[in-house]
């Protein structure tokens, strides 16, 4: 392709980002046909409002459209919340400031386009989490005092801002947007994020108070831009529905549970209350779906994978290995569950690999096959730090690893835990995980206990009923209906809609018009 053609294509893609294409225009035309009248029994001044987060994401656009049609008759207005207020490296030299300014312009153009799409599904008014202007916020002094007071990463994780726990949200936001595997407490960008936490808290409290919000629909509950509005809504007694996990379209949050992850600690009791016949059918269906996964299939729980971890290939697994550490993507939000032994994946990986090296354990390390390119750079640095341990190509099939005869597998909370157990291999976790309500993984409650399990892995054994426990877990996590707002009776799989490609709207409209 000639240089002129490349430049022309880039300009067209640049312009297309902020203009409506045919699929988007068709969606707006269709959505605008739905007009739901407010509840006639409530006077206008008493009608509460729904706040709807506005992800630049076609999956959520369609999902929230369906949810609003279920709710709108009882509410006066649906109000949109533009939450994309976090940007990386906003301060520093003149180039950083220029980059920040350009990103602010792009963010505004994104907002204007997506407002048109969300307006079509019934949103009447739009709010933003932004406050102040470039180079100034009214919370810099408070943020600076907190930033300078932090002595350890644990101090940051436990940070409370104006009565709301925000430390874990700030921590995960730092990892994601600073693109670093762990937090540098001396980094001024951390101070910026603490300022953003104050800003976000102030703005969302203001919105909740003046707009009479009674229901909040949100995509996630992690990071500053999602998590702080969720936690503030919880404090304000607002009904919250989040759709950030693969097990549910919507999960209703409570004061004691502000995580978008499914409430996995309830699985055991829920399963035991099912009729015996349903339990038997559940085990059979789970077995069929798991076996399909192990043959290279991708199911709802592994949709995020570019390719099945069980795809066969010619890569060879080294001889003499007795265990594998399955690394995470270092830029996923590590604190998406209730607790974690280590501050982040970097701390966990360093501790674990060092123990393996120091004790000459026959345990190899496998990087995450679906990791971001930035995470691969972190893995490369770990390989340079620990050349004495065995590193496995991330494309190596888990089927080959499981059939090699390994005795143990280690992950903080990954899907791999129940897959290991199903194959008779002892799993070790390093914090809360979705399987915790079943006898599946060894879950230490301290780093000392974790170290002991790791070093003495040969003493571990699998219970006789572990395979059935895995099937029970799989059913509750991946098959059992946990919907808190929308029923699966909608008969449409919203997850086939690509979040970044508008063509997915065509499939949705085809279903709507059928």
Secondary structure, DSSP 4 states (H G I P E B T S, - for coil): --HHHHHHHHHHHHHHTTS--HHHHHHHHHHTT---PPPTTS-GGG--EEEEE--S-HHHHHHHHHHHHHHGGG-S-EEEEE-----S--SSSHHHHHHHHHHHHHHHHHHHHHHHHHHHTTEEEEEES--SBTTB-TTHHHHHHHHHH--SHHHHHT-EETTEE-HHHHHHHHHHHHT-SS--TT-HHHHHHHHHHHHHHHHHHHHHHHTTEEEEEES-S-IIIIIIHHHHHHHTT-EEEE--STT-S-EE-BTTB--SS--GGGHHHHHHTS-HHHHHHHHHHHHHHHHHHHTT---GGGTT-SS-TT---SPPPPTT--EEEEPPPTTS-TTSSS-BSSSSHHHHHHHHHHHHHHTT-SEEEE--TT--HHHHHHHHHHHHH-TTS-EE-TTS-HHHHHTTT--EEE-SS-THHHHHHHTT-EEEESB--TTTTSTTEEE-SSHHHHHHHHHTGGG----TTHHHHHHHHHIIIIIS---SSS-GGG---GGGS-TT-TTHHHHHHHHHT-
